[in-house]
Amino acid sequence: MSATNKAIAEQWFAAFNAHDLDALLALYKDDAEHYSPKLKVHQPKSNGWVRGKVALRGWWQDAFDRLPALRYEVTGMITDEEQVFMEYIRHVPGEDNLRVGEVLEIRDGKIVGSRVYHG
């Protein structure tokens, strides 16, 4: 397990659960890409993709505004030198818990891409 990439993933969860956009975005390269099925629902024209920190900030700010109690519970993590596969449970009061898998692609200590999977 890559200790550096594991540390990045742990920082990612801490920033996300604190709804700290600046700390979260600091983990990403400026031109990072992110895919989420939730983007397809909330921003259909995106086809599920956002590119760059400005778009990431907008997406997550919208999520935090809509879901102020949103939090993730880590259930598993596997890392290598270039990726982290994270498993977690998405908790939102009033909604069923959602099991999620997410892959972070990491280059030179920064996230260059991420992709979310859930049913």
C-alpha positions, 0 to 999 in steps of 0.5 A: 500500500502506498503510504503517500496515496493512502494519506491523500485519500485520508485527507480527502475524506477529512476535507469532504466530511468537513465540507472544506472545499479549499482543503479538498481542492488543494489535493487536486491538480488544476486540470483534474477530471471527475466523473459521478453518476450524480452529475448526470442527474443534477447536471445532465449536460455534463454527461457525468463529467466535470473538468478543472478545479473551478468546475469541481468547486461548483459541483461540490459547493452545490452538493454541500448546499443541497445536503448540509449533513452529507458525510462519508463513512470509509469501509475500505481502501486499496492503494498502489503507486498511482491509484486509490480505490475507496469504498464508503457509505454515503450518509444523508439524513432522510435518504437510504445509505448508499454504498459507493466505490471511488477511484482516485488517480494520483500523479506527483502527489496530486489527484488528476482524476476521480471516478465514482461508482454506485448502484 
